[in-house]
Amino acid sequence: MNEVLYLMVRVEVQSTFKNISDTVNQIETLSEFKVTDTENVKVVKTEFLLTRIRNSKK
């Protein structure tokens, strides 16, 4: 039986980009993450869920 789990990950970064959306975009498109099988669980699929960035108030 397949189940869907949502795992939340906290990532602290340093970036040379001027705005957060460029940083997030690069992480989401170029970074890799890995969730491996265990003895009793086979990982079927993983994916980044895209981040929504609100415009910051000025």
N, C-alpha and C positions, 0 to 999 in steps of 0.2 A: 504494500500500500504506500503510495506517495503522499507525503505531507509537505507543507510549505512552512519554513521557519524564517522569521525576519530577525536578523542579528544586527544590533546597532554597534558601530565601531567609532571610537573617538580617535581622531588623527590630528596631532599638532604638527604644523609645518612652518618652515621659514621659506619665504618666496621673494624673488626679485621682481615679481609682477607688481604693478601699481594698484591693481584692483583685485578683489577677491574672486570675481567671476572667472578671470583668466586662470587663477590658481586652481579653482574647483574644476574648470574645464580640463585642464591638463591632467589633474589627478584622475578624473573620470575616464579620460580617453587613453592615457598612456601608462597608467599604473597597473600593477598586477596584484591580485590577492589570491589566497589559496585556502580553501577549506577541504580538508582531506577526509577520506573514508576512515571509519573505525572498524573494529572487529564486528560490530553489530549494525552499523549504519553505512549505507553506500550513498555518497553524495552524487546526485543525478545532474544537477545544474546549479550554477551560481551566476550572479550578475550584479553589476552596480545599479542601484536605483538612483536615478539622476537627482541632483540637488537643485532645489529652487532657491534663488537668492532674491531677497526683497531689496528694492532700492533703499539705500540708507538715507535717513533724513539729514538735511543740511541745515 
